[in-house]
Amino acid sequence: THEGGCACGAVRYRTTGYPDIHAVCHCRYCQLRTGSAFGVGAYFSETDLEILSGTLTQHSYQTQSGNTVSTSFCVTCGTTTHWQIDSDFLRGKTAIAVGTFDPPSFWFDIDREIFTRTKADFVHIDADNKFETSGTYKPVKEDEVRQTPASE
């Protein structure tokens, strides 16, 4: 098991087992969500995540492929701890924001990079699998600079 939590310590969680997927994502939403060049996610079966304490709220939006992403974050400090993507490939999985694991946060190697088409030129990551988009990417709308909430 591994534990982690938000910046203020109010939200604590525990994962069981080893992540099925450990990826760096360069999509525009991950850039906006993290305020950085990319996001790092470790995908576990949703039954392998236990929220131990704290209050989370969610923000959901629709991806370019028409899937819904629901991001969970601490109501006190705003730290994103995890998210779920309602796609055929990721249904039933929860992605943990890897930087929120207690040290050592990065206890596994990254096995893939996705959305490298929007990767910052200065980023160089040693991953075995690199994808211009993702395996399930089937755009139903154009790229957007900002994201549209799922309820709109």
N, C-alpha and C positions, 0 to 999 in steps of 0.2 A: 504494500500500500504506500501511497504518497499523499501528503497533505499540502494545502496551500490556502491562499486567501487574498483578500483585497489589501490596498495600501493602508487603510486605517485599522485593519484587524477585526472589524465587525463581522465580515463574511469569512467563514472557514469552510473548507470542503475536504473530502477524502476521495481518492480514486483507488480502485482495486485492479491489479493486473497490469499488463503492458499495453500501450496504445496500439490500435490497429493501423493507424496512419499517423505519421509525424511529418508535418509539411510547413513550408514557408509559402505564404500566399501574397502575391503582388497586386491583387485586384484593387480597384479604386476604393471599394468599401473598406477593405482592411487598411488601406492607407489612411482613410478618413477616421476609422474607428480607433486606430492606434496613434494617429498624429505623427506617423513615421513612414518609412519607405515600404514596410511590409508587416504582415502579422505572422505569428508562429503558433500553430495549433497542433495539439495532440488529441486525436480522435479515439474516444473510448465508447464502448457500448453504454447507452444511457443508464443501464442498470448498474454500471460500475462507478457511478458518481453519486456521492452522498453529500448533501449540504448539511454541515454540522451546526452552523450558527449564522445569524445575521439575516437581514432582509434584502432581497433582490427585487429589482424591477426589470422590465423587459422593453426593448424597442424592436419592432419587426419591420422589415421592408421587403419589397419584391425585387429579386435579382433580374438581370437582363434575360435570363432563361425562364423567368416566370416562377421560380421557386421562392419560398419565403425563408428568410434568415431571421431568427429570433435571438437577439443578443441580450444576455443577462448581466446586470451590473449592480454594484452596491449602491443603495439609496443614499448612503452617507457620503462616500468619497468619490463615487462614479467609476470605480475600477471595473472594467469588463473582466469577468472571471471565466465565462464560457458562452458558447453559442451553439445553436442547432440549425441545420439547413435541411429543409423539407424537399430533398431530391431523392430519386430512387436509389442512388449510390450511397447517400449518407443518412437515409432515414433510419432512426433507431440509434444514431450515434450522437454523442455530444463532444464538441471540441473544447478543450481547456486552453485558455490563453496561457501558454507555457511559462511566461515570465511571472505568473502568479503562483507557481509551485514554490514551496519552501526550498531554500538552497539544499542541495544543488538543483537548480531549476531545470537545467538541461541534462537530464540523466539518460538520454538516448540520442542517437544520430538522426538528423533530418533525412528522410528517404525520398522526398520529392519537393519540387518547386512548381507552383502553378501560377498561371496568369503572368508568365514571363514577358508577355508582349507589353505590359505596363511596368516592367521592372526598372528601377532607377539605374542609370548607367554605372554608378559607383558601387553597386552591390555585386559581390562575387561570393556565391555559396557553393560549397562542395556537396551536391546532392546527386544521387544516382539517376533520378528521373526528373526531367524538366519538360514542362508542358506550356505551350503558348497560351492556352486557356485552361480548361479542366476537362476531364473525361465526359462530363455530363453537360458541357456548355452547348446550348442550342438557343441562341439569342432570339427573343421575340420582340425586343425593343432595342433601340440604339444605345450606345454608351452614353452615360450621363456624368456630368461633373459632380452633381450632388445626388443623393439617393431619395427615392420616393417611398414614404411610409407605406406599409402593406395595406393599410386601411383606405388609401386613396384610390 
